[in-house]
Amino acid sequence: MTPDGFPSVCAIVVTYGDGQSVKRCVSSLRGSPDVSQIIVVNNKGDNAIDALCLQLGAEHIDPGANLGYGRGVNVGSRAVKASITHILVVNPDLVLVDLAPVLRALDRSGAAIATGCLRRKDGSVEPNTRRMASPTRELACAVIGTRAYGSLAPDLDDVAEPVEQAAGSLLLVKTGAWDNLMGFDERFELYYEDVDLCRRAGDQGGVVRIRTVVAEHFGGVSYRANRSQAYVALRVSRLRYLRKWYGVGGMALAFLLTFIEVITRGVTRQAEGWHPRIDAVFAQALEIKSPGRVAALSR
């Protein structure tokens, strides 16, 4: 807490040049009495975002390259003021409704990370959590899709409960825990950085979710603007995650899953198309041969 006993939150927003989403998100953060610093990391290097941040009273960082989500957040975290007690990692396609329930859940639970539920454009509730990624669940996900994780929206109330993993869309982290965890593992360009962080947070008190809608989620703007690269980045990050936590067997499984998805996602005619699926196979092959060499977002 700050000397006066109140929390002080720095919100870090990583974007890929979507000005409309940034304006909507930052405006909502400015309206929160708990947010005292806002940092926008623009991976696209768009001057319009710089001007928009100046207009909205947010700090702007241009890292000079598309660093991905986790690396971008880490860059932003280095500019956090010393007085900050909590770091809020938030997607630009979110509009914050009320951060106070998440703050209370985090501080009362003794957890390292907290999140809340989100409301989608159609009015449905997004749990923003799921079971921890494992080889069995990843195999099921490649075959039948994300429903393999069974992420069901909870009944809404004011109950805070421990969860295995919170999505990176909205993560509130105590600055002490963030420092102990050393932020996101920068081997993950895009995706699985949040999975890995929550897994490591188990030794710092774990993750908790308040069963309250705390933000509105407009969903997937950056992904749609960069779909092919994002598809490949996810598969490379999955391989890195399974190799990190499950060794050579996990790495081999990740490679197999990408072949399975060439078939399953082709049969179901998923929007990314054939080229990114094949490109993901070759990117993973290169990653197996030369770990850490693949930079999917600059391919």
C-alpha positions in Angstrom: 0.0 0.0 0.0 1.0 3.6 -0.4 1.8 5.7 2.7 -1.8 6.8 3.0 -3.0 3.2 3.0 -4.5 3.1 -0.5 -3.5 0.9 -3.5 -1.8 2.6 -6.4 -2.2 0.8 -9.7 -0.2 1.1 -12.9 -2.1 -0.2 -16.0 0.1 -1.5 -18.8 -1.6 -1.8 -22.3 0.2 -3.5 -25.2 -1.3 -2.7 -28.6 -0.5 -3.2 -32.2 -1.7 0.1 -33.5 -5.5 -0.1 -33.0 -6.3 3.5 -32.0 -10.0 3.1 -31.5 -9.5 0.3 -29.0 -6.7 2.1 -27.2 -8.8 5.2 -26.8 -11.7 3.3 -25.4 -9.5 1.2 -23.1 -7.4 4.1 -21.8 -10.4 6.3 -21.3 -11.9 3.7 -19.0 -8.7 3.3 -17.1 -8.5 7.1 -16.6 -12.0 6.8 -15.0 -10.8 4.4 -12.3 -9.8 6.0 -9.0 -7.4 3.2 -8.3 -5.3 3.7 -11.5 -2.6 6.3 -11.0 -0.3 5.5 -14.0 -1.1 4.2 -17.5 1.6 3.0 -19.9 0.8 2.1 -23.5 3.4 0.0 -25.4 2.8 0.3 -29.1 4.4 -2.7 -30.9 3.4 -1.2 -34.3 5.3 2.1 -33.8 2.3 4.2 -34.9 2.7 8.0 -34.4 -1.0 8.4 -34.1 -1.0 6.2 -30.9 1.7 8.5 -29.5 -0.5 11.5 -30.1 -3.5 9.8 -28.7 -1.7 8.9 -25.5 -0.6 12.5 -25.1 -4.2 13.5 -25.5 -5.5 11.0 -22.9 -2.7 11.5 -20.4 -1.1 8.1 -20.8 2.6 7.4 -21.2 3.6 6.0 -24.6 6.5 3.6 -25.3 7.6 2.7 -28.8 9.9 -0.4 -28.5 11.0 -0.1 -32.1 9.7 -3.6 -33.1 6.8 -5.9 -32.6 7.9 -7.5 -29.3 4.8 -9.5 -28.7 2.6 -9.3 -25.7 4.7 -10.6 -22.8 7.9 -8.8 -23.9 5.9 -5.6 -24.4 4.4 -5.8 -20.9 7.9 -6.3 -19.5 9.2 -3.2 -21.3 6.3 -1.2 -19.9 6.9 -2.6 -16.3 10.4 -1.1 -16.3 8.7 2.4 -16.4 6.5 1.8 -13.4 6.8 4.4 -10.7 8.3 3.4 -7.4 5.1 4.3 -5.6 3.0 1.7 -7.5 1.7 -1.2 -5.4 -0.1 -3.2 -8.1 0.4 -3.8 -11.9 -2.6 -4.2 -14.1 -1.9 -6.0 -17.3 -4.9 -5.3 -19.6 -5.7 -5.9 -23.3 -6.5 -2.8 -25.4 -9.9 -4.4 -26.4 -11.1 -4.2 -22.8 -13.1 -1.4 -21.2 -12.6 -1.4 -17.4 -15.9 -1.3 -15.4 -14.7 -1.6 -11.8 -11.2 -2.6 -10.6 -12.1 -2.4 -6.9 -13.4 -6.0 -6.5 -10.3 -7.4 -8.1 -8.1 -5.4 -5.7 -10.1 -6.6 -2.7 -9.9 -10.2 -3.9 -6.2 -10.0 -4.4 -5.3 -8.3 -1.1 -7.6 -10.5 1.1 -6.7 -13.8 -0.5 -2.9 -13.5 -0.2 -2.6 -14.6 -3.9 0.0 -13.2 -6.3 -2.4 -12.6 -9.2 -6.1 -11.8 -9.5 -8.7 -11.4 -12.2 -12.4 -11.0 -12.7 -15.1 -12.0 -15.2 -15.6 -10.1 -18.5 -18.7 -9.3 -20.4 -18.7 -9.9 -24.2 -20.4 -7.8 -26.8 -23.4 -10.2 -26.9 -23.9 -9.9 -23.2 -22.6 -13.3 -22.2 -20.1 -13.7 -19.4 -16.5 -14.7 -20.1 -14.8 -16.4 -17.1 -11.3 -15.2 -18.1 -9.9 -18.4 -16.5 -9.3 -22.0 -17.5 -7.6 -25.1 -16.3 -3.8 -25.2 -16.4 -2.4 -26.2 -19.8 -1.1 -29.8 -19.8 -0.2 -32.3 -22.6 -3.5 -34.1 -22.2 -5.6 -31.0 -22.4 -3.5 -29.6 -25.3 -4.1 -32.8 -27.2 -7.9 -32.6 -26.6 -7.8 -28.9 -27.6 -6.1 -29.7 -31.0 -8.8 -32.3 -31.7 -12.1 -30.6 -30.5 -11.1 -27.0 -29.9 -11.0 -24.8 -26.8 -14.0 -26.4 -25.2 -11.6 -29.1 -24.1 -10.7 -26.8 -21.3 -14.3 -26.5 -20.1 -14.1 -22.8 -19.3 -17.6 -22.2 -18.1 -18.8 -18.8 -16.8 -19.6 -18.9 -13.1 -22.6 -17.7 -11.3 -22.0 -14.0 -10.6 -21.6 -13.0 -7.0 -18.9 -11.4 -4.8 -17.1 -14.7 -4.1 -13.3 -14.9 -4.7 -12.0 -18.3 -5.5 -8.7 -19.8 -6.4 -8.2 -20.8 -10.1 -5.4 -22.5 -12.0 -4.9 -19.9 -14.6 -6.2 -16.4 -15.5 -6.0 -15.2 -19.1 -3.7 -12.3 -19.9 -6.7 -10.2 -21.0 -6.8 -8.8 -17.4 -4.3 -9.7 -14.7 -3.8 -7.7 -11.5 -0.4 -8.5 -9.9 1.2 -7.2 -6.7 4.4 -5.4 -7.6 6.3 -7.6 -5.1 5.1 -10.7 -6.8 5.8 -9.3 -10.2 9.4 -8.6 -9.2 9.8 -12.1 -7.7 8.4 -13.7 -10.8 10.6 -11.4 -13.0 7.6 -10.7 -15.2 6.7 -12.7 -18.2 9.1 -15.3 -19.6 10.2 -13.5 -22.8 10.6 -16.8 -24.7 6.9 -16.6 -25.4 6.3 -14.0 -28.1 2.6 -14.3 -28.1 0.3 -16.7 -26.1 1.2 -19.0 -23.2 3.1 -16.1 -21.5 0.1 -15.8 -19.2 -0.2 -19.6 -18.7 3.5 -19.8 -17.7 3.2 -16.8 -15.4 0.2 -18.3 -13.5 2.0 -21.6 -13.3 5.0 -20.0 -11.7 2.8 -17.9 -9.4 1.8 -21.1 -7.6 4.8 -20.6 -5.4 3.8 -17.0 -4.7 0.3 -17.6 -3.5 -1.4 -18.6 -6.7 -4.2 -17.0 -8.7 -7.7 -15.9 -7.6 -10.8 -14.8 -9.5 -13.6 -12.6 -8.2 -17.0 -13.8 -9.7 -18.0 -10.3 -10.7 -18.0 -8.6 -14.1 -15.1 -6.1 -13.9 -14.6 -5.2 -17.6 -16.3 -5.4 -21.1 -14.4 -7.4 -23.7 -14.7 -6.3 -27.4 -12.4 -9.2 -28.4 -9.7 -10.1 -30.9 -9.0 -6.8 -32.7 -5.3 -7.3 -32.8 -5.6 -11.0 -33.6 -7.8 -10.3 -36.7 -5.4 -7.6 -37.9 -2.4 -10.0 -37.7 -4.1 -13.4 -37.9 -1.5 -15.4 -39.8 1.5 -14.3 -37.7 -0.6 -14.8 -34.5 -1.5 -18.3 -35.6 2.1 -19.3 -36.1 3.2 -17.5 -32.9 0.7 -19.5 -30.8 2.0 -22.8 -32.1 5.7 -21.8 -31.5 4.8 -20.6 -28.0 2.9 -23.9 -27.3 6.0 -25.9 -28.2 8.2 -23.7 -26.0 5.7 -24.1 -23.1 5.4 -27.9 -23.4 9.2 -28.2 -23.8 9.8 -26.0 -20.8 7.5 -27.9 -18.4 7.4 -31.4 -19.9 10.8 -31.8 -21.7 11.5 -33.5 -24.9 8.2 -35.5 -24.8 6.3 -32.2 -24.5 8.1 -30.8 -27.4 7.4 -33.8 -29.6 3.7 -33.6 -28.7 3.5 -30.0 -29.6 4.9 -30.8 -33.1 2.4 -33.6 -33.5 -0.5 -31.3 -32.4 0.4 -28.8 -35.2 0.1 -31.6 -37.8 -3.2 -32.7 -36.2 -4.5 -29.1 -36.6 -3.5 -29.0 -40.2 -6.2 -31.6 -40.7 -8.8 -30.7 -38.0 -8.8 -26.9 -38.8 -8.7 -27.6 -42.5 -11.8 -29.9 -42.3 -13.6 -27.3 -40.2 -12.4 -24.5 -42.5 -11.0 -22.2 -39.9 -10.4 -18.6 -41.0 -6.6 -18.6 -40.9 -6.4 -20.7 -44.0 -3.9 -23.4 -45.2 -0.8 -21.3 -45.5 -0.4 -20.3 -41.8 -1.0 -23.9 -40.8 1.8 -25.2 -43.0 4.0 -22.3 -42.0 3.5 -23.2 -38.4 4.9 -26.7 -39.1 8.0 -25.3 -40.6 8.4 -22.7 -37.8 8.2 -25.4 -35.2 10.7 -27.6 -37.1 13.1 -24.6 -37.0 12.4 -24.1 -33.3 13.2 -27.7 -32.5 16.5 -27.5 -34.5 17.5 -24.1 -33.1 15.6 -23.2 -29.9 14.8 -19.5 -29.5 15.6 -18.7 -33.1 12.1 -18.4 -34.4 10.6 -14.9 -34.3 7.1 -15.6 -35.6 5.8 -12.0 -35.4 8.5 -10.7 -37.7 8.2 -13.6 -40.3 
